[in-house]
Amino acid sequence: MSDPKTSTTPTSGLVDDPAKIPLPPRLGPPSTGNLIYDSVNSAIHIGEVPCGRNSLLHGIAGGVGIGFIRALSASPIVAGNFAMGTFAVVSIASWIMCENKIKRQQQLTRMAIQNLPKQLRLKKEGPDDKVPEST
């Protein structure tokens, strides 16, 4: 066991080294490395997968809408093809946009955490603590 007095962890909770900032935990079931098992497990727990539920709902809504509109002027097979294609395209696009949004938020949070110690040091020093240069 390490002695609490010799610990290198700052007591204020701030991290001076940005490389030591932990990544946020991933939601959803843990990966086992087995593609089939992981796919089935993710499908069962789709509500826990980030962006999964919303992407599928957007795809379903888009597919139903386009399928219905296409069914007014074409055969049911063609309408079904348009519905499935729209479902796939909208779901994938929604998933990519959601993942990019999460990555941007994580990046902004990481930058804020990295800049926080600098801001606190500047706040502690204050504008009056600086020594004027003599000319």
Secondary structure, 3 states (H helix, E strand, C coil): CCCHHHCCCCCCCCCCCHHHCCCCCCCCCCCCCCHHHHHHHHHHCCCCCCCHHHHHHHHHHHHHHHHHHHHCCCCHHHHHHHHHHHHHHHHHHHHHHHHHHHHHHHHHHHHHHHHHHHHHHHHHHCHHHCCCCCC
